[in-house]
Amino acid sequence: MLNVKDKAPDFTLLDTNNNEVTLSSFLGKKVVLYFYPKDNTPGCTTEACEFSANYDEFIANDTVIVGVSPDSIKSHSGFIIKQNLKHILLSDINKDVAKAYGVWQVRKNYGKEYLGIVRTTFVIDKEGKIAKVYKSVKAAGHAAKVLADLVK
C-alpha cells in the first residue's frame, strides 16, 4: 500500500468514451482517486452517487474525481447513465493500477477468501504526491468526509 508523500504511480486507463486518461495529465490539480469493487452494487452505488452529488464543490476546490474498478467500459457507461454520475470512471480490467496502488488484496466474505478491491481512496496533491489515504472505506458519508478534509 502506498503512503502519504509517496509519488502517485502514473497510469493510463480508458474512460467510458474509450478515451485514454492519464493520471499525470491532472498535474496542477488535486485528484481524488477512489478504488471500488463493482458497479451497481449497494456500497459502490452509494459511494459513487455521493461523490457525484458533491461534484461541484470538488471542482470549486480545484479537485478532479476519478473512480477506478475492474469493471468494463460498457459496465461503467451503464452505471454512469443509470445513476447520472458526473465524474470520471476508469476501467482497470487487468487490475494493474489496483495492484500498483496496493488495493488488489485477499478479501474474506462468509468465510471464503478471494482476491478483490479493498475500497480505498487516495487524495493526490497538485504535484502528483499522495496527500491522504483512506483505507477500508465505509461508503456512506465518505465523499463528504473527503471534501471536508480538502477544504480544511
C-alpha positions as CSV (number, residue, x, y, z in Angstrom):
1,M,0.0,0.0,0.0
2,L,1.2,3.5,-0.8
3,N,1.7,6.1,1.9
4,V,1.4,9.9,2.3
5,K,4.2,11.7,0.5
6,D,4.8,8.8,-2.0
7,K,4.7,9.8,-5.6
8,A,1.4,8.5,-7.0
9,P,2.1,5.8,-9.7
10,D,1.2,7.2,-13.1
11,F,-1.2,5.2,-15.3
12,T,-3.3,5.4,-18.4
13,L,-6.7,3.8,-18.5
14,L,-9.8,4.1,-20.7
15,D,-12.9,6.1,-19.7
16,T,-16.4,5.5,-20.8
17,N,-15.9,7.2,-24.2
18,N,-12.9,5.0,-24.9
19,N,-10.5,7.9,-24.3
20,E,-7.2,7.4,-22.6
21,V,-7.0,9.2,-19.3
22,T,-3.5,9.6,-17.8
23,L,-3.1,10.5,-14.1
24,S,-0.2,12.8,-14.8
25,S,-2.4,14.9,-17.1
26,F,-4.1,16.3,-13.9
27,L,-0.8,17.7,-12.5
28,G,-1.6,21.2,-11.2
29,K,-5.0,19.9,-9.8
30,K,-5.8,17.8,-6.8
31,V,-7.2,14.3,-7.6
32,V,-9.5,12.2,-5.5
33,L,-8.7,8.7,-6.8
34,Y,-11.1,6.2,-5.4
35,F,-11.0,2.4,-6.0
36,Y,-14.2,0.5,-5.7
37,P,-15.1,-3.2,-6.2
38,K,-18.1,-3.3,-8.6
39,D,-20.6,-1.1,-10.5
40,N,-24.2,-1.2,-9.5
41,T,-23.7,-2.8,-6.1
42,P,-25.2,-1.1,-3.0
43,G,-22.0,0.3,-1.4
44,C,-20.4,1.2,-4.7
45,T,-23.5,3.0,-5.8
46,T,-23.7,4.9,-2.6
47,E,-20.1,6.0,-2.8
48,A,-20.3,7.0,-6.5
49,C,-23.6,8.9,-6.1
50,E,-22.2,10.8,-3.1
51,F,-19.1,11.8,-5.0
52,S,-21.3,12.9,-7.9
53,A,-23.6,14.8,-5.5
54,N,-20.6,16.8,-4.2
55,Y,-19.1,17.2,-7.7
56,D,-19.5,21.0,-8.0
57,E,-17.8,21.5,-4.6
58,F,-14.9,19.3,-5.5
59,I,-14.5,21.2,-8.8
60,A,-14.7,24.5,-6.9
61,N,-11.8,23.2,-4.8
62,D,-9.7,22.5,-7.9
63,T,-10.1,18.8,-7.5
64,V,-10.9,16.1,-10.0
65,I,-12.8,12.9,-9.0
66,V,-11.7,9.6,-10.6
67,G,-13.3,6.3,-9.8
68,V,-11.5,3.1,-10.8
69,S,-12.7,-0.5,-10.8
70,P,-12.1,-3.7,-12.7
71,D,-15.4,-3.4,-14.5
72,S,-15.6,-3.0,-18.3
73,I,-16.1,0.3,-20.1
74,K,-19.6,-0.9,-21.0
75,S,-20.4,-1.5,-17.4
76,H,-19.1,1.9,-16.4
77,S,-21.2,3.6,-19.1
78,G,-24.4,1.9,-17.9
79,F,-23.5,2.8,-14.3
80,I,-23.0,6.5,-15.2
81,I,-26.2,6.7,-17.1
82,K,-28.3,4.8,-14.6
83,Q,-27.0,6.9,-11.6
84,N,-26.5,10.2,-13.5
85,L,-22.9,10.4,-12.4
86,K,-20.8,13.4,-13.2
87,H,-17.3,12.2,-12.6
88,I,-14.8,10.1,-14.5
89,L,-14.9,6.3,-14.2
90,L,-11.9,4.3,-15.5
91,S,-11.7,0.6,-16.4
92,D,-8.9,-1.4,-14.8
93,I,-9.8,-4.7,-16.3
94,N,-6.3,-6.2,-15.8
95,K,-6.1,-4.8,-12.2
96,D,-2.7,-3.3,-13.0
97,V,-3.5,0.0,-11.4
98,A,-5.2,-1.6,-8.4
99,K,-2.1,-3.7,-7.9
100,A,0.2,-0.7,-8.3
101,Y,-1.8,1.2,-5.6
102,G,-1.9,-1.9,-3.3
103,V,-5.6,-2.2,-3.2
104,W,-5.9,-5.6,-5.0
105,Q,-5.8,-7.8,-1.9
106,V,-7.1,-11.0,-0.4
107,R,-10.5,-10.4,1.0
108,K,-12.8,-12.6,3.1
109,N,-16.6,-12.9,2.8
110,Y,-18.7,-15.5,4.6
111,G,-15.5,-17.5,5.4
112,K,-14.3,-17.6,1.8
113,E,-11.1,-15.9,0.6
114,Y,-10.8,-14.3,-2.8
115,L,-8.8,-11.5,-4.5
116,G,-10.6,-8.2,-4.9
117,I,-10.5,-4.5,-4.5
118,V,-10.3,-3.1,-1.0
119,R,-12.3,0.1,-1.1
120,T,-9.6,2.8,-0.8
121,T,-9.3,6.5,-1.7
122,F,-6.2,8.4,-2.4
123,V,-6.0,12.2,-2.4
124,I,-3.2,13.3,-4.8
125,D,-1.8,16.8,-4.5
126,K,-1.1,19.2,-7.3
127,E,2.5,17.9,-7.6
128,G,1.4,14.2,-8.0
129,K,2.2,13.1,-4.5
130,I,-0.2,11.3,-2.2
131,A,-1.6,13.7,0.4
132,K,-4.0,11.4,2.2
133,V,-5.1,7.7,2.1
134,Y,-8.5,6.5,3.3
135,K,-8.2,2.7,3.8
136,S,-11.1,0.2,4.0
137,V,-13.6,2.9,3.4
138,K,-17.2,2.8,4.5
139,A,-19.2,4.1,1.5
140,A,-21.9,6.1,3.2
141,G,-20.6,9.6,4.1
142,H,-17.2,9.1,2.6
143,A,-17.4,11.7,-0.1
144,A,-18.4,14.4,2.4
145,K,-15.5,13.4,4.7
146,V,-13.0,13.7,1.8
147,L,-14.5,17.1,0.8
148,A,-14.3,18.4,4.4
149,D,-10.7,17.3,4.6
150,L,-9.9,19.0,1.3
151,V,-11.3,22.4,2.4
152,K,-9.6,22.5,5.8
